[in-house]
Amino acid sequence: MTQMTIGHLYTSLHAGCASAVARVLEAHEVDVEFVDLDPEDVAEAMEQGEVDLLVSAWFPRDEKFAGPGFRVIGDLYQPQISFAALRALGPVNALTSAEVDRVIVAEDSREILEKALKQLPALSSLPLEVVGEAALIGRLEKAQADGESPLVVATQPHAVFHTALLTLVEDPDKLLGGEMSARMVLREDVARKADTDLLDELSEMMLGNKVMSALDYNIGVEGQDPDDAAEAWQRGRLIPRDA
């Protein structure tokens, strides 16, 4: 196989992941093309054969993409919706308005937070502010400068977790759900034609949340090209060795 089309969501996080996977494909002499996708377009693009390899789908949330004709491989990183704060706090189920004065939630995590707040009556009356993923760092920097004490809800990995802004808050009851697995979805007809060594390498590929947060930061905040960020990862320059 000499050519493969990678589909990914149109975000800096997913673009970085796709570019890192492309590095592996290119090492096996596969020419790579990219297709940017909106969430509502993923299923159709896969079914129509516009995408050979989806990078990535979050399981079990995205199990709908694992139907007949597709092969799910790898475990690239472990997405998890998390509580966090600008300073160390106790478990979320012990917090009150004395410790936090508002809730700031990244837009993609709003729905599950609203369900969680039903189990957190001491926090349910706090002001709730929904922020776009790309605006989260700026909003938290302002909160820090203004002396606010927000409870933050965001999905790891994210560029904000490549900064020193946030400290995770324990969620002992897993109100935001558990850890997911970011996996690749490969069309079965493409998999049958692919080199076995390539499939093995993709199956064993691990980026991890720390690398993904760094990719998201470099691309989304620093404005680095996804391919350049992936090269930095490949050469071991993305994260300092003592980080």
Backbone bond lengths (Angstrom), bond angles and torsions (degrees), N, CA, C in turn:
res aa  C-N    CA-C-N  psi(-1)  N-CA   C-N-CA  omega(-1)  CA-C   N-CA-C  phi
1 M - - - 1.464 - - 1.521 109.27 -
2 T 1.331 116.74 130.52 1.461 120.01 -174.94 1.522 113.23 -114.84
3 Q 1.334 118.14 -7.63 1.460 119.90 -178.03 1.520 109.67 -145.52
4 M 1.346 116.20 142.07 1.459 120.47 178.66 1.527 108.49 -148.33
5 T 1.317 115.97 140.41 1.461 121.58 178.60 1.525 109.44 -104.74
6 I 1.329 115.30 121.41 1.460 121.71 177.79 1.524 108.70 -96.50
7 G 1.313 116.20 128.83 1.457 121.37 173.02 1.514 109.71 -104.80
8 H 1.328 116.40 139.41 1.465 120.01 178.31 1.520 109.36 -150.97
9 L 1.311 115.61 155.39 1.457 120.23 176.59 1.522 110.24 -64.61
10 Y 1.323 115.00 152.35 1.463 121.21 -173.72 1.531 110.23 -84.80
11 T 1.333 115.66 66.91 1.464 121.87 175.54 1.520 107.95 -137.81
12 S 1.325 116.30 159.66 1.463 119.78 179.34 1.523 111.22 -63.86
13 L 1.330 117.37 -35.58 1.463 120.78 179.33 1.526 110.83 -61.20
14 H 1.317 116.41 -50.94 1.462 120.14 -176.60 1.529 111.68 -73.44
15 A 1.332 117.02 -31.50 1.464 119.44 176.11 1.525 110.66 -64.75
16 G 1.325 116.40 -40.17 1.458 120.01 178.00 1.510 112.15 -64.64
17 C 1.325 115.85 -42.48 1.461 120.34 178.91 1.528 110.58 -63.39
18 A 1.330 116.33 -44.99 1.461 120.50 179.95 1.525 111.37 -61.64
19 S 1.320 116.84 -39.21 1.465 120.03 179.84 1.525 111.39 -68.33
20 A 1.328 116.86 -34.79 1.465 119.94 176.69 1.529 110.47 -66.33
21 V 1.327 116.61 -42.66 1.465 120.16 177.37 1.528 110.21 -64.18
22 A 1.328 116.31 -38.36 1.467 120.13 179.06 1.523 111.56 -59.70
23 R 1.325 116.89 -33.35 1.467 120.42 178.16 1.529 111.02 -60.07
24 V 1.314 116.26 -38.73 1.464 120.63 178.51 1.528 110.03 -68.09
25 L 1.321 116.54 -44.16 1.465 120.00 179.28 1.529 110.92 -61.16
26 E 1.320 116.00 -44.33 1.463 120.08 -177.40 1.523 111.57 -65.70
27 A 1.326 116.50 -30.59 1.465 119.69 176.68 1.528 111.51 -65.86
28 H 1.334 115.79 -21.38 1.466 121.44 176.27 1.529 111.15 -100.24
29 E 1.333 115.68 20.25 1.467 123.12 175.49 1.527 112.62 62.57
30 V 1.333 115.39 36.99 1.463 121.41 173.99 1.523 108.22 -102.88
31 D 1.321 116.80 126.23 1.461 121.02 174.50 1.527 108.69 -77.54
32 V 1.333 115.87 134.36 1.463 120.41 -173.19 1.522 110.85 -115.56
33 E 1.316 114.99 135.10 1.455 122.04 168.52 1.524 107.94 -119.10
34 F 1.339 115.77 153.92 1.459 120.66 -177.87 1.525 110.20 -118.08
35 V 1.330 115.04 144.67 1.461 121.89 172.68 1.523 107.40 -126.69
36 D 1.345 116.25 120.18 1.464 120.84 175.41 1.523 108.96 -81.09
37 L 1.327 116.02 134.78 1.458 120.39 -175.02 1.524 111.54 -126.25
38 D 1.325 115.78 142.14 1.457 121.14 165.21 1.527 107.37 -83.37
39 P 1.335 118.33 151.91 1.471 119.79 -176.96 1.522 113.98 -52.48
40 E 1.326 116.74 -39.13 1.465 119.70 -176.80 1.531 112.78 -74.29
41 D 1.333 117.63 -9.37 1.464 120.94 -177.76 1.523 113.53 -99.74
42 V 1.328 117.52 -7.66 1.465 120.51 -171.89 1.526 111.61 -62.18
43 A 1.324 117.04 -51.31 1.465 120.40 -175.36 1.525 111.51 -59.45
44 E 1.328 116.91 -45.11 1.465 120.27 -178.96 1.524 111.18 -65.23
45 A 1.333 116.79 -41.19 1.464 119.97 179.66 1.523 111.21 -62.09
46 M 1.328 116.24 -37.66 1.461 119.75 177.87 1.525 110.73 -68.82
47 E 1.313 116.42 -46.59 1.464 120.75 -177.27 1.530 111.74 -64.71
48 Q 1.329 116.56 -35.81 1.465 120.90 -178.08 1.526 112.74 -81.92
49 G 1.321 117.46 -2.56 1.456 120.51 179.09 1.513 114.24 76.44
50 E 1.339 117.07 16.07 1.462 120.09 178.23 1.527 111.34 -74.14
51 V 1.322 115.52 -20.73 1.463 122.15 -178.25 1.522 108.76 -124.80
52 D 1.327 116.05 131.69 1.467 120.36 175.77 1.523 111.50 -89.62
53 L 1.334 115.54 -37.58 1.466 121.36 -174.64 1.522 108.77 -136.86
54 L 1.322 116.67 119.07 1.464 121.73 177.07 1.523 108.94 -91.32
55 V 1.333 115.80 125.44 1.471 121.83 -179.41 1.529 107.93 -130.26
56 S 1.286 118.72 106.02 1.449 126.92 -2.86 1.521 108.38 -132.00
57 A 1.336 115.91 170.05 1.461 122.42 174.20 1.523 107.90 -112.89
58 W 1.320 115.84 142.95 1.466 120.60 -176.15 1.527 109.56 -100.75
59 F 1.318 115.03 112.72 1.460 120.94 -177.77 1.526 110.37 -101.04
60 P 1.341 118.40 141.23 1.474 127.05 11.83 1.529 115.42 -86.34
61 R 1.325 118.76 -2.48 1.465 120.79 -175.41 1.524 112.40 -55.77
62 D 1.340 117.21 -39.39 1.465 121.67 -172.48 1.525 113.16 -103.01
63 E 1.314 117.21 30.90 1.466 120.36 -178.05 1.526 113.04 -59.93
64 K 1.326 116.65 -18.99 1.472 119.81 179.24 1.525 112.25 -61.98
65 F 1.338 117.19 -18.33 1.466 120.24 -179.92 1.532 112.40 -89.15
66 A 1.321 117.07 2.25 1.467 120.57 -174.40 1.524 112.20 -104.57
67 G 1.314 117.05 32.19 1.455 120.55 -176.87 1.519 113.06 -79.67
68 P 1.328 116.71 -174.30 1.466 121.68 178.97 1.525 111.18 -57.00
69 G 1.321 115.40 138.99 1.456 120.36 179.73 1.510 114.12 93.50
70 F 1.341 116.29 1.08 1.462 120.13 -179.24 1.528 109.90 -132.15
71 R 1.315 115.50 147.52 1.457 121.75 179.28 1.528 108.71 -119.57
72 V 1.316 116.51 127.51 1.463 121.98 -179.99 1.526 108.56 -96.48
73 I 1.332 116.15 126.74 1.464 120.00 -176.82 1.524 110.26 -136.00
74 G 1.325 115.04 157.95 1.454 121.49 170.32 1.518 114.80 79.67
75 D 1.317 113.46 172.84 1.469 123.56 176.38 1.525 105.56 -154.30
76 L 1.335 115.78 78.62 1.461 121.61 -167.65 1.526 113.37 -70.70
77 Y 1.317 116.47 -41.63 1.464 121.88 178.02 1.520 107.63 -161.92
78 Q 1.321 117.13 178.28 1.457 120.67 -170.23 1.534 110.69 -125.67
79 P 1.327 117.61 86.19 1.467 120.22 -179.57 1.528 111.49 -61.45
80 Q 1.320 115.00 141.41 1.460 119.57 177.37 1.521 109.52 -153.58
81 I 1.319 116.12 128.24 1.458 120.94 174.98 1.521 107.45 -77.13
82 S 1.333 116.16 130.22 1.466 120.09 -169.73 1.524 111.93 -133.83
83 F 1.325 114.50 150.04 1.459 121.55 166.24 1.528 108.14 -85.93
84 A 1.328 115.89 145.12 1.459 120.36 177.91 1.526 108.51 -154.09
85 A 1.327 115.53 171.30 1.462 120.70 179.65 1.521 109.01 -152.94
86 L 1.322 115.44 168.84 1.462 120.55 -179.97 1.528 112.40 -77.56
87 R 1.318 116.64 -8.49 1.466 121.94 176.76 1.522 108.32 -147.90
88 A 1.301 116.47 167.12 1.461 120.53 -179.27 1.528 110.35 -67.18
89 L 1.321 115.59 131.69 1.461 122.54 178.33 1.523 109.06 -133.42
90 G 1.322 115.53 167.60 1.452 120.18 176.12 1.515 111.29 -76.18
91 P 1.336 117.28 -175.49 1.470 121.20 -179.97 1.522 111.53 -56.81
92 V 1.312 116.15 148.42 1.460 120.05 -174.69 1.525 111.89 -62.64
93 N 1.333 117.52 -31.64 1.466 119.09 -178.00 1.527 112.81 -76.90
94 A 1.348 116.59 -1.30 1.463 120.34 176.32 1.526 112.04 -110.64
95 L 1.323 117.44 -1.16 1.462 120.92 -176.73 1.525 111.37 -79.67
96 T 1.334 114.70 151.39 1.463 121.66 174.88 1.526 108.25 -134.87
97 S 1.312 115.66 -179.41 1.462 120.66 178.65 1.526 112.10 -67.78
98 A 1.318 117.37 -8.38 1.464 120.12 175.21 1.527 111.17 -73.91
99 E 1.352 116.77 -26.53 1.471 120.58 -179.33 1.527 113.06 -98.45
100 V 1.311 117.36 -32.16 1.471 120.69 -178.22 1.523 109.30 -130.66
101 D 1.335 115.65 145.55 1.466 118.73 -175.00 1.522 113.95 -112.06
102 R 1.324 116.88 -3.51 1.463 120.81 179.10 1.526 108.39 -168.27
103 V 1.319 115.61 167.84 1.464 120.77 174.49 1.524 107.58 -119.75
104 I 1.321 115.62 125.94 1.463 121.50 175.51 1.523 107.33 -112.31
105 V 1.313 116.51 122.75 1.463 120.42 -176.02 1.523 110.18 -125.07
106 A 1.325 115.93 135.39 1.458 120.50 172.82 1.527 108.35 -66.79
107 E 1.314 115.59 143.15 1.465 121.24 -171.26 1.523 113.09 -53.88
108 D 1.330 117.47 -38.46 1.462 119.93 -176.18 1.524 112.79 -73.11
109 S 1.337 117.68 -9.94 1.468 121.06 -177.94 1.528 112.75 -108.81
110 R 1.311 117.29 4.48 1.466 120.32 -172.93 1.526 112.58 -62.57
111 E 1.315 117.05 -45.54 1.464 120.06 -173.52 1.521 111.92 -60.14
112 I 1.323 116.89 -46.59 1.464 118.90 -178.17 1.525 111.00 -71.59
113 L 1.338 117.70 -30.58 1.465 119.81 176.11 1.522 110.67 -63.22
114 E 1.321 117.30 -43.46 1.460 120.12 -178.40 1.525 110.93 -59.64
115 K 1.324 116.93 -35.68 1.464 120.32 175.60 1.529 110.53 -69.06
116 A 1.333 116.06 -40.75 1.465 120.17 -178.60 1.521 111.74 -65.17
117 L 1.327 117.17 -36.62 1.463 120.34 -177.63 1.527 112.47 -64.07
118 K 1.322 116.67 -22.37 1.466 119.59 176.20 1.526 111.06 -66.52
119 Q 1.340 115.87 -21.26 1.463 121.15 178.09 1.530 111.61 -99.05
120 L 1.333 116.12 3.65 1.469 121.04 -178.55 1.528 109.10 -127.65
121 P 1.318 117.62 69.40 1.470 120.19 -174.63 1.523 113.70 -59.45
122 A 1.320 118.09 -28.93 1.463 120.21 -179.27 1.525 112.07 -69.33
123 L 1.335 116.70 -16.84 1.466 120.72 -177.81 1.527 112.86 -112.79
124 S 1.313 116.95 -9.89 1.465 120.22 -170.28 1.522 113.84 -67.11
125 S 1.336 117.77 -20.06 1.466 119.82 -179.17 1.528 112.96 -94.41
126 L 1.325 117.43 -0.28 1.464 120.51 179.24 1.528 110.69 -69.71
127 P 1.333 117.48 150.62 1.466 119.75 174.55 1.532 110.45 -57.93
128 L 1.326 116.39 137.18 1.460 122.17 -179.10 1.525 109.04 -113.96
129 E 1.314 115.84 125.05 1.461 121.32 -178.32 1.523 109.26 -121.85
130 V 1.324 116.26 122.81 1.461 122.05 179.60 1.528 108.50 -98.58
131 V 1.333 115.29 128.91 1.465 121.14 -175.12 1.526 108.80 -126.36
132 G 1.310 116.88 137.92 1.457 120.60 174.19 1.517 110.73 -61.12
133 E 1.326 116.37 149.06 1.463 120.19 -176.51 1.530 112.03 -56.06
134 A 1.321 116.56 -41.04 1.459 120.30 -177.14 1.523 112.39 -70.68
135 A 1.332 116.93 -21.29 1.466 120.91 -177.65 1.522 112.97 -95.69
136 L 1.325 117.44 -1.12 1.463 120.31 -171.51 1.528 112.38 -64.19
137 I 1.315 117.57 -45.32 1.468 119.44 -177.70 1.523 110.68 -61.61
138 G 1.317 117.11 -46.41 1.460 120.16 179.80 1.518 112.24 -60.70
139 R 1.331 116.30 -39.94 1.470 119.28 179.89 1.526 110.79 -66.51
140 L 1.317 117.40 -38.84 1.463 120.09 -178.97 1.527 111.61 -73.27
141 E 1.306 117.21 -33.11 1.468 119.54 174.72 1.528 110.05 -63.38
142 K 1.321 116.39 -39.14 1.467 120.25 176.89 1.526 110.61 -66.41
143 A 1.333 116.48 -42.05 1.463 120.23 178.84 1.524 110.79 -60.04
144 Q 1.312 115.68 -41.56 1.466 120.50 179.12 1.527 110.63 -64.50
145 A 1.323 116.32 -44.56 1.464 120.50 -179.32 1.523 111.95 -65.86
146 D 1.338 116.86 -32.48 1.466 121.50 -177.81 1.526 113.13 -88.66
147 G 1.323 117.29 -0.44 1.456 120.67 179.08 1.516 114.41 74.46
148 E 1.320 117.37 22.71 1.463 120.63 177.20 1.530 110.23 -75.53
149 S 1.321 115.47 161.32 1.470 120.90 179.73 1.529 109.88 -128.03
150 P 1.319 117.15 70.11 1.466 118.89 -175.92 1.531 112.74 -81.77
151 L 1.318 114.51 150.24 1.458 121.38 162.01 1.523 105.42 -91.23
152 V 1.313 116.86 127.94 1.463 121.86 -173.26 1.526 109.30 -111.23
153 V 1.322 115.38 139.91 1.462 120.75 175.34 1.522 107.73 -125.12
154 A 1.323 115.87 120.29 1.464 121.27 -178.95 1.520 108.76 -151.89
155 T 1.315 114.86 159.96 1.460 120.41 -179.38 1.518 110.36 -94.22
156 Q 1.323 115.42 125.74 1.463 120.11 168.78 1.530 108.00 -83.37
157 P 1.336 117.97 140.41 1.458 128.36 -2.84 1.524 112.01 -78.52
158 H 1.318 115.15 157.58 1.464 123.38 178.57 1.519 106.43 -163.43
159 A 1.317 115.93 152.33 1.463 120.57 -179.34 1.522 112.65 -54.27
160 V 1.335 116.88 -33.16 1.469 119.60 -177.44 1.526 111.64 -62.53
161 F 1.338 116.85 -27.17 1.464 119.67 -179.90 1.529 112.02 -82.43
162 H 1.331 116.65 0.51 1.468 121.39 171.17 1.526 110.36 -93.76
163 T 1.324 116.24 -2.66 1.458 122.05 176.40 1.526 108.76 -105.26
164 A 1.329 115.23 177.47 1.468 120.32 177.95 1.522 111.65 -97.94
165 L 1.330 117.29 14.87 1.461 120.26 -174.32 1.526 113.20 -67.35
166 L 1.327 116.91 -42.61 1.458 120.28 -167.29 1.524 113.70 -110.65
167 T 1.324 113.85 146.67 1.464 122.83 169.66 1.522 107.15 -118.51
168 L 1.314 117.08 130.25 1.461 120.04 -178.36 1.522 111.07 -65.22
169 V 1.329 115.11 144.88 1.463 122.95 176.74 1.528 107.56 -109.56
170 E 1.304 116.22 129.68 1.459 120.76 -176.49 1.530 110.94 -63.60
171 D 1.320 115.07 139.44 1.466 123.07 178.92 1.533 107.51 -124.31
172 P 1.332 117.02 75.20 1.473 119.72 -171.29 1.523 114.34 -61.69
173 D 1.324 117.42 -27.31 1.466 120.56 -179.59 1.526 112.63 -92.64
174 K 1.332 116.52 4.39 1.472 121.92 -179.49 1.527 111.49 50.27
175 L 1.325 114.98 48.86 1.459 120.48 -178.86 1.526 112.13 -65.64
176 L 1.324 116.38 -24.12 1.465 120.57 179.53 1.528 112.19 -97.20
177 G 1.317 116.26 8.49 1.460 119.79 -179.63 1.517 111.49 91.18
178 G 1.304 115.27 172.61 1.460 120.68 -177.03 1.509 112.96 -95.78
179 E 1.298 114.07 -172.88 1.459 122.11 179.30 1.527 109.84 -70.74
180 M 1.330 115.85 138.30 1.461 121.35 176.44 1.532 109.42 -105.37
181 S 1.305 115.77 178.51 1.460 121.45 178.52 1.523 109.22 -126.88
182 A 1.324 116.32 121.52 1.464 121.40 177.09 1.523 108.29 -84.77
183 R 1.316 115.94 111.56 1.455 121.37 -174.37 1.525 110.48 -122.60
184 M 1.307 116.02 165.26 1.457 121.92 177.05 1.522 109.49 -100.86
185 V 1.322 115.66 146.14 1.465 121.17 178.03 1.527 107.62 -118.46
186 L 1.322 114.98 117.32 1.464 122.58 -174.67 1.522 109.44 -112.44
187 R 1.320 116.56 133.26 1.465 119.38 175.04 1.523 109.25 -60.98
188 E 1.319 116.36 134.90 1.464 121.08 -174.23 1.526 111.77 -62.44
189 D 1.330 117.57 -38.16 1.463 118.84 179.73 1.522 111.32 -67.04
190 V 1.326 116.94 -30.67 1.463 120.75 175.68 1.529 109.91 -72.97
191 A 1.324 116.31 -40.51 1.467 120.58 179.98 1.524 111.32 -60.61
192 R 1.329 116.62 -38.50 1.468 119.78 -178.30 1.527 112.05 -65.86
193 K 1.325 116.45 -27.28 1.464 120.46 -179.06 1.528 112.69 -91.84
194 A 1.326 116.49 -13.25 1.462 120.49 -173.59 1.525 111.42 -77.47
195 D 1.317 114.86 154.42 1.458 121.66 177.31 1.529 109.95 -64.94
196 T 1.316 116.56 135.69 1.467 120.88 -178.15 1.523 111.86 -61.37
197 D 1.325 116.66 -40.17 1.465 119.85 179.48 1.527 111.03 -63.36
198 L 1.328 116.51 -37.18 1.465 120.25 177.56 1.523 110.42 -64.17
199 L 1.315 117.06 -46.04 1.462 120.13 179.61 1.523 111.22 -62.23
200 D 1.322 116.17 -39.31 1.466 119.77 178.06 1.524 110.80 -62.94
201 E 1.338 116.09 -42.50 1.463 119.42 -178.43 1.527 111.13 -67.27
202 L 1.326 116.71 -40.37 1.465 119.58 176.82 1.527 110.81 -63.99
203 S 1.316 116.52 -40.10 1.464 120.66 -179.15 1.523 111.86 -64.27
204 E 1.329 116.10 -30.86 1.464 120.95 -177.47 1.526 112.84 -95.12
205 M 1.317 117.32 -4.76 1.464 121.00 -175.24 1.526 111.08 -65.96
206 M 1.322 116.15 132.66 1.465 121.72 179.53 1.522 108.99 -134.85
207 L 1.321 115.86 122.23 1.459 121.09 174.59 1.529 110.47 -99.24
208 G 1.319 116.87 -49.44 1.459 121.34 -179.96 1.522 111.63 86.77
209 N 1.321 115.75 159.68 1.463 120.91 -175.74 1.523 112.82 -67.04
210 K 1.332 117.40 -34.97 1.464 119.48 -178.48 1.527 110.71 -64.64
211 V 1.317 116.88 -45.28 1.464 120.73 178.06 1.529 110.34 -64.48
212 M 1.328 116.78 -42.59 1.458 119.59 -178.52 1.526 111.64 -64.82
213 S 1.327 117.56 -39.03 1.467 119.93 176.62 1.523 110.65 -63.59
214 A 1.333 116.16 -38.52 1.464 120.12 178.28 1.525 111.26 -66.82
215 L 1.327 117.05 -41.70 1.464 120.15 176.21 1.525 110.44 -60.73
216 D 1.323 116.37 -44.98 1.459 121.05 -179.94 1.529 110.60 -61.05
217 Y 1.323 116.42 -41.28 1.469 120.62 -179.99 1.530 110.91 -66.55
218 N 1.321 116.36 -48.73 1.465 119.59 -176.95 1.527 111.74 -62.53
219 I 1.330 116.20 -38.75 1.464 120.15 -177.58 1.528 111.28 -81.72
220 G 1.338 116.01 -49.55 1.461 120.13 -173.14 1.514 114.88 -79.85
221 V 1.331 117.07 -31.31 1.467 120.84 -177.02 1.528 111.32 -102.20
222 E 1.324 116.22 -47.79 1.463 120.29 -177.88 1.526 112.93 -82.93
223 G 1.328 116.94 -14.41 1.456 120.27 177.82 1.514 114.83 78.43
224 Q 1.325 116.90 20.02 1.463 120.26 179.96 1.528 110.32 -73.23
225 D 1.316 116.59 144.94 1.459 120.98 176.19 1.533 109.10 -64.76
226 P 1.342 118.50 137.92 1.467 120.18 -178.80 1.525 113.62 -54.72
227 D 1.320 117.38 -38.35 1.464 119.82 -179.87 1.524 111.00 -66.60
228 D 1.327 116.90 -38.34 1.466 119.97 177.85 1.527 110.90 -67.70
229 A 1.332 116.26 -38.36 1.466 119.64 177.80 1.523 110.51 -65.36
230 A 1.333 116.57 -39.89 1.465 120.11 178.19 1.525 111.00 -65.54
231 E 1.325 116.33 -36.42 1.468 119.22 177.06 1.525 110.65 -65.09
232 A 1.336 116.38 -39.99 1.465 119.94 177.52 1.524 110.49 -61.24
233 W 1.339 116.31 -40.53 1.472 119.62 175.96 1.521 110.62 -62.09
234 Q 1.315 116.29 -47.35 1.460 120.91 -176.28 1.527 111.48 -61.74
235 R 1.320 116.39 -33.66 1.464 120.80 -178.01 1.527 112.66 -92.13
236 G 1.341 116.36 4.60 1.456 119.71 176.90 1.511 114.45 76.11
237 R 1.343 117.09 21.24 1.461 120.36 -177.33 1.521 112.81 -105.78
238 L 1.322 117.78 -1.15 1.464 120.43 -174.36 1.522 111.86 -71.71
239 I 1.321 116.13 -42.17 1.461 121.99 -178.48 1.522 108.46 -123.30
240 P 1.332 118.63 130.36 1.470 119.94 176.99 1.523 110.99 -55.88
241 R 1.305 116.77 146.16 1.463 120.75 -176.22 1.517 112.75 -61.70
242 D 1.342 117.21 -26.02 1.466 119.67 -178.93 1.520 112.40 -94.27
243 A 1.359 116.93 7.05 1.476 119.87 -178.73 1.520 110.54 -74.96
